[in-house]
Amino acid sequence: MEYNFREIEKKWHEYWIANKVYKVEKNADKPKYYVLDMFPYPSGAGLHVGHPLGYIASDIYSRYKRLQGFNVLHPMGYDAYGLPAEQYAIQTGQHPEVTTKKNIARYREQMDKIGFSYDWSREIRTCDPEYYKWTQWAFIQMFNSYYCNDEKQARPISELVAAFEQVGTEGLNVACGEELSFTADEWKAKSEKEKQEILLNYRIAYRGETMVNWCAALGTVLANDEVVNGVSERGGYPVEQKIMRQWCLRVSAYAQRLLDGLDTIDWTDSLKETQRNWIGRSEGAEIQFKVKDSDLEFTIFTTRADTMFGVTFMVLAPESELVAQLTTPEQKQEVDAYLDRTKKRTERERIADRSVTGVFSGSYAINPFTGDAVPVWISDYVLAGYGTGAIMAVPAHDSRDYAFAKHFNLPIIPLIEGCDVSEESFDAKEGIVCNSPRPEVTPYCDLSLNGLTVKEAIAATKKYVAEHQLGRVKINYRLRDAIFSRQRYWGEPFPVYYDADGMPQMLPVDKLPLELPEVDKFLPTETGEPPLGHAVKWAWDTAKQEVVEVSKIDNKTIFPLELCTMPGFAGSSAYYLRYMDPHNDQALVAKDVDEYWRNVDLYIGGTEHATGHLIYSRFWNKFLFDLGVVCEEEPFKKLINQGMIQGRSNFVYRINGTNKFVSLNLKDKYEVTPIHVDVNIVSNDVLDMEAFKSWRPEYKDAEFELEDGKYICGWAVEKMSKSMFNVVNPDMIVEKYGADTLRLYEMFLGPLEQSKPWDTNGIDGVHRFLKKLWALFFGNTDTLQITDAEPTADELKSLHKLIKKVTFDIEHFSYNTSISAFMICVNELSNLKCNKRAILEELIILLAPFAPHFAEELWHTCGHDTTVCDAKWPACNEEYLKENSLTYAISFNGKARFSMELPADMPREEIEKAALAHENSAKWMEGKTPKKIIVVPGKIVNIVI
């Protein structure tokens, strides 16, 4: 019987749907296992063969755990909000919901063809109001919470208000934007608006002034990774740095818990290190600097207070409020010109660029340790978001300060004995301190660090700062609060209206979801408001508790709603929780359901989410943990980053000035231009010439110079993209070879975590493997040929060797070596002409996670009436792997002369006798008596003569 993959795959896809094979419910009688893919953004291009790599890997593991007896949750949904759909809407006038639904249908069709074991009854879409209701709900909880540093958790904002009523800010240790100080009486005397403004300083969801990447052409704020070389990644529009008032989430409050949590989860060391660097914990001191001839003073944060004696200038971030305060009239024109240049660069670009730029403010600051008046400069190598936006520069021991000092001819004072700073700065993490204070200068303070080690000097300086009230010892983090506003249409609406004082108020929870309104334009309004400013019905009636027309706003009972929408990460920050209980309209997730599924056991996705999504999801989950909504503090126990499948491009070579194309190995005879060609009309680097002529009009009259009757294309490994014509549609592979071949081949390409090129040249071999395995069951006949005869020792050994290998490889995500092991086993069983049910049925189960349609067909053909998904994973019996005999190399004076096979359990003495008695031994011993016989068990017998 022929292996007809088209009929088989269609048949079992329909069976799985009809019998709800992949539907899963909470089951207390089974251990749970939750496998999750990072859900896709459904683009119009659909999936290419690189996209399913992680999905296939997670599907294999899900099926494997189910065969082991686990109750496996394996859901899928769509990250459906975002900029691409909206840009398409702006260009075409088509509503983004229409294109999004169309794209989702395309994705679903493609994923169904590949045979994933998703429980589609749990599908979520972030643009579905029943889904984003819970994103809005979580936002309201964050607005109504503050973070207590003493209790290390989020607490109700009402508790903070009660504390203000009783003691003001006395003893307050909470996360905030600005350190405030007031008494209970002062709090009570404030107006309601003033109180609400103060509370925004403490809320976990708050409105604040932040520096953003503003793209006027797109009418929105962009994330750092959406900006490349000062322009938007989408469209290439200019982007500038701009201070805006918008919604933020106080992610920074969770910085230490985000660090500590990394020690409790099974992620790669490199990914953990990436997160640690992003969070950026620093222990140091905040120190006050007074401005010369002024009442002004400002604070800097330093991890190296011991270097205070080497400060020769100060630097402000261009965005710092101090720039306007410290710029003198004489310097204003030059400073303004510099600020205008720097606002076009993102923070990421400023960090990466090592060129030196800056401008003198005209002011000087007094070093509190030396009394020196040091100049205050402005430079874009200092960032406003880290520390205080102002630094003390110690050029002798910091490379960027050193480059700046050299460029602007500023003093450089070394602080470590014997260090040479004539050509570059000196890393001062170790050594003996000197010049603190400098011997030729009268000491300004009574602290001397000379002769101490660096470690001793740091401790002594921090103690001095605290005791002399020059500042305070502090732990700082690089992690910033998340900007949570987008000036776009296609996103989750904020459940916020603004009262008569312009202060934000939350909608009642029982009125959620606040649904995205219809607008007639997706661009900003003429007055620069976000697209929701076009909505006719977008005001909140507090009396009727409903959305009404904007024209009815009276600022008494009817108020304007927020015009911004939430960013893309809003919908993806807690989606894994909603999968657990997707149809619950009373809670994000029911308590008993959460306590059963708990968190994600295995999460698979790309490294591009190492900082953004994974930081935000962990923060979101920790907040919900504080509220008692979830029972686990970390959302993802184990994380695997799959590599990227790169494109394997093909080229044809056109002879210059002609429409003639020359084959690869003949091109050196001519002057040619290589041209990318659609890889889908190339097979094993051989061009389908008729398809090429039909591909594009300019090639319809193409001529070819061939080699051996074929046109051989050149090739290169490049990023898979439409512009290089190397995008391979998985539908074409499924149509030609079948989904099971695609699944096996993607895993066979190489280790899961590594990037590798897509190369169809090897796919035929994988397809032949399936045909060869099929032949074990049917031979050359149309009927099943398996028997119930007892397996031989060799057949059992081959099978159990495979069980051991595949079980180990799946647990370690070494799927490529699993497939190699299958091929070896099938070759062995074919040579043994094995047709034993006891062997082949176990082989089907082992293959089921990799090639589910193929396995399901054979499983039922063998007489089973239940799905192979519910079979039992085979156990390896080590007894079958024991060797009955071993091959020994027989050596004479260390030189191997022949080999012989002996029983594996033969005693040493018997081995020696057998070696000496062998007919070849007499030849090499030449009648001599052995001086010594050395036996290395299972390997060598060395006869010394």
Secondary structure, DSSP 8 states (H G I E B T S, - for coil): ----HHHHHHHHHHHHHHTTTT-----TTS-EEEEEE------TT---TTTHHHHHHHHHHHHHHHHTT-EEE----B---SHHHHHHHHHH---HHHHHHHHHHHHHHHHHHHT----GGG--BTTSHHHHHHHHHHHHHHHTEEEETTTTEEEEHHHHHHHHHHHTTTT--B--SS-----HHHHHHS-HHHHHHHHHTTBSEEEEEEEEEEETTTTEEE-GGGEETTEETTT--B-EEEEEEEEEE-GGGGHHHHHHHGGGSB--HHHHHHHHHHH-EEEEEEEEEEETTSS-EEEEEES-GGGGGG--EEEE-TT-THHHHH--GGGHHHHHHHHHHHTTS-HHHHHH------EEEEEEEE-TTT--EEEEEE-TTS-TTSTTSEEEE-GGG-HHHHHHHHHHT------BTT---SSS----SSSBB-STT-TTS--SSS---TT-BHHHHHHHHHHHHHHTTSEEEEEEE----EE--BS-SSS-B-SEEE-TTS-EEE--GGG--------S-SS--TTS--GGGG-SS-EEETTTTEEE-GGG--SSSEEEB---B--HHHHHSSHHHHHHSTT-SS-SS-HHHHHHH-SBSEEEE-GGGTTHHHHHHHHHHHHHHHTTS-S-S-SBSBEEE---EEEEEEEEEEETTSSEEE-GGGGGGS-EEEEEE-GGGEETTEE-HHHHHHHSGGGTT-EEE-BTTB-B-EEEEE---GGGT----HHHHHHHH-HHHHHHHHHHTS-TTS-EE--GGGHHHHHHHHHHHHHHHHTTSSS---B-----HHHHHHHHHHHHHHHHHHHTT-HHHHHHHHHHHHHHHHHTT--BHHHHHHHHHHHTTTSHHHHHHHHHHTT--S-GGGS------GGGGS-SEEEEEEEETTEEEEEEEEETT--HHHHHHHHHHSHHHHHHHTT---SEEEEETTTEEEEE-
